[in-house]
Structure formats: structure tokens, C-alpha cells
Amino acid sequence: MGTRWGINRTVAQIHALLYISPKPLHAEDIAETLSVARSNVSTSLKELQGWGIIRMVHVLGDKRDHFESMKDVWEMFRLVLDERKRREIDPTLAMLRECIAESEQEKEKDPYTKERLRELSDFFETTSNWYTQIRQWPASALAKFAKLGDKGLKLLGLSAK
């Protein structure tokens, strides 16, 4: 699943292993289980820690660092969305704003291009603002909202067609 979302294969495999593991694992166990080089495991663990979806833990009686994944899928999804927004949406929005500002300065105005840029910018602004609002919701409210489906449209007096 991770590779389909543009995530490095080893990073995705390590996260999946940690997610399904009932106990924290150390890097050597991960490397052996997945038949992956220890250096690749180390790099991947750092990336996953950067995303905030795994953390290092200590196991009594073992000096090695162990790792565990977040278990709450709603909170994990929220963190992944936060990071995606920061890495992908925010820079795209900044670039669109720059393009719109530049197009306003041009002597030869192209109304069609300006309108396309404004519509795209409005879309990203709206979805970004929407996400910022729902980001504050508790996970339980987010789950209920997601499960509403077509019922949400009916509440708004709209139909799915």
C-alpha cells in the first residue's frame, strides 16, 4: 500500500511490520525478518520517526533501541496527512500564489490562464482550510464523520447524484 502512495518500499515494509507486531522490535530483528540491509533499516526508521508514526522505546534488560508503530489508525492517518500537506500541498499553494502575483504584473494579460490559476488556487486554499478545521476534531468525531457517507449529503439537503 505504501509504495502505491509514493513511499519507499522498505519504509513501507518496516512500518507494516511494526504496525502488526505485538511488541517493539529492534533494528536487527527488522533487518532479519524483512531480509533488508541493516543500513537501509536505519535510514527507514529515521524517516518513519520523522513522520511521527513510529517511536523509539526501551525494553527492560536490553540496551538496544526498539521501535513501535502508532496503533491508532485515525491518529496515524492524521499525521500522514499533516506531513503530506506540509511537503506537498503547502509548497504547491505557495507556488500558485507566486504565479498569480506574477500574472498580475504582466503587461499582456491572459485572462484564461489567470482564471485557471485562480480556480486551482481556490481549490487548494479551500481544501487546506477545511483540513485545518477538521484536524482539530477528536478521532472519534472524524470516524463518525467519515462513516456518514451519503447521509451527510441528505443532512445538507443534497443528493449523491
C-alpha positions as CSV (number, residue, x, y, z in Angstrom):
1,M,0.0,0.0,0.0
2,G,2.8,2.4,0.9
3,T,4.6,2.1,-2.4
4,R,1.3,3.0,-4.2
5,W,1.3,6.2,-2.2
6,G,4.8,7.0,-3.3
7,I,6.6,5.8,-0.2
8,N,9.8,3.9,-0.4
9,R,9.2,0.1,-0.4
10,T,11.5,-0.6,2.6
11,V,10.0,2.2,4.6
12,A,6.5,0.9,3.9
13,Q,7.5,-2.7,4.8
14,I,9.1,-1.7,8.1
15,H,6.1,0.4,9.0
16,A,3.8,-2.5,8.2
17,L,5.9,-4.9,10.3
18,L,6.0,-2.6,13.3
19,Y,2.2,-1.9,13.0
20,I,1.3,-5.6,13.1
21,S,4.0,-6.5,15.7
22,P,2.6,-7.1,19.2
23,K,5.9,-6.0,20.8
24,P,8.6,-3.4,19.9
25,L,11.3,-4.6,17.6
26,H,15.0,-3.7,17.4
27,A,16.7,-2.9,14.1
28,E,18.4,-6.3,13.8
29,D,15.1,-8.2,14.1
30,I,13.6,-5.9,11.5
31,A,16.5,-6.4,9.1
32,E,16.4,-10.2,9.5
33,T,12.6,-10.5,9.2
34,L,12.5,-8.4,6.0
35,S,15.8,-9.6,4.6
36,V,16.9,-6.0,4.3
37,A,20.3,-4.4,4.8
38,R,20.8,-3.0,8.4
39,S,21.8,0.4,6.9
40,N,18.6,0.5,4.9
41,V,16.6,-0.3,8.1
42,S,18.4,2.5,10.0
43,T,17.6,5.1,7.3
44,S,14.0,3.9,7.0
45,L,13.5,4.1,10.8
46,K,14.7,7.6,10.8
47,E,12.3,8.6,8.1
48,L,9.4,6.9,9.9
49,Q,10.3,8.7,13.1
50,G,10.4,12.0,11.1
51,W,6.8,11.4,10.1
52,G,6.0,10.7,13.7
53,I,4.3,7.4,13.1
54,I,6.9,5.3,14.9
55,R,8.8,5.9,18.1
56,M,11.9,4.5,19.8
57,V,11.2,2.7,23.1
58,H,13.4,0.9,25.6
59,V,12.9,-2.7,26.7
60,L,14.0,-3.6,30.2
61,G,17.1,-5.7,30.2
62,D,18.0,-4.9,26.5
63,K,20.4,-2.0,25.7
64,R,19.3,-1.9,22.1
65,D,16.8,0.7,20.8
66,H,13.5,-0.9,20.0
67,F,10.7,0.6,17.8
68,E,7.0,0.5,17.8
69,S,4.3,2.0,15.5
70,M,1.4,4.0,16.5
71,K,-1.6,1.7,16.8
72,D,-4.4,4.3,16.5
73,V,-5.1,4.3,12.7
74,W,-7.1,7.5,12.8
75,E,-4.2,9.4,14.5
76,M,-1.7,7.8,12.2
77,F,-3.7,8.8,9.2
78,R,-3.9,12.3,10.6
79,L,-0.1,12.5,11.0
80,V,0.4,11.2,7.5
81,L,-2.0,13.9,6.1
82,D,-0.2,16.6,8.2
83,E,3.1,15.6,6.7
84,R,1.7,15.3,3.1
85,K,0.1,18.7,3.5
86,R,3.4,20.2,4.7
87,R,5.5,18.6,2.0
88,E,3.1,18.7,-1.0
89,I,0.1,21.0,-0.6
90,D,1.7,23.9,1.2
91,P,4.5,24.3,-1.4
92,T,2.0,23.9,-4.3
93,L,-0.2,26.6,-2.8
94,A,2.8,29.0,-2.3
95,M,3.8,28.4,-6.0
96,L,0.3,29.1,-7.2
97,R,0.2,32.3,-5.2
98,E,3.5,33.4,-6.8
99,C,2.2,32.5,-10.3
100,I,-0.9,34.6,-9.7
101,A,1.1,37.5,-8.4
102,E,3.4,37.3,-11.4
103,S,0.5,37.1,-13.8
104,E,-0.9,40.3,-12.3
105,Q,2.3,42.1,-13.2
106,E,2.4,41.0,-16.8
107,K,1.6,43.6,-19.4
108,E,0.0,41.1,-21.8
109,K,-2.8,39.7,-19.7
110,D,-4.1,36.2,-20.4
111,P,-7.5,36.0,-18.7
112,Y,-7.9,32.3,-19.4
113,T,-4.7,31.3,-17.7
114,K,-5.3,33.7,-14.8
115,E,-8.7,32.1,-14.2
116,R,-7.3,28.6,-14.3
117,L,-4.7,29.6,-11.8
118,R,-7.2,31.3,-9.5
119,E,-9.6,28.2,-9.6
120,L,-6.7,25.9,-8.8
121,S,-5.5,28.2,-6.0
122,D,-9.1,28.5,-4.6
123,F,-9.4,24.7,-4.6
124,F,-6.1,24.2,-2.7
125,E,-7.0,27.1,-0.3
126,T,-10.4,25.6,0.4
127,T,-9.2,22.1,1.0
128,S,-6.3,23.3,3.1
129,N,-8.6,25.4,5.3
130,W,-11.1,22.5,5.5
131,Y,-8.3,20.2,6.6
132,T,-7.0,22.7,9.2
133,Q,-10.5,22.8,10.7
134,I,-11.2,19.0,10.8
135,R,-7.6,18.4,12.0
136,Q,-8.8,19.8,15.4
137,W,-11.6,17.2,15.7
138,P,-11.2,14.3,18.0
139,A,-10.5,11.0,16.2
140,S,-13.9,9.7,17.3
141,A,-15.7,12.6,15.6
142,L,-13.6,12.2,12.5
143,A,-14.5,8.5,12.3
144,K,-18.2,9.3,12.6
145,F,-18.0,12.0,10.0
146,A,-16.2,9.6,7.6
147,K,-18.9,7.0,8.1
148,L,-21.7,9.4,7.4
149,G,-21.4,8.9,3.6
150,D,-24.5,9.9,1.7
151,K,-26.3,10.6,5.0
152,G,-24.2,13.8,5.2
153,L,-25.5,14.9,1.9
154,K,-29.0,14.3,3.0
155,L,-28.4,16.4,6.1
156,L,-27.4,19.2,3.8
157,G,-30.4,18.7,1.6
158,L,-28.4,17.4,-1.3
159,S,-28.3,14.2,-3.2
160,A,-25.4,12.0,-4.3
161,K,-26.4,12.2,-8.0
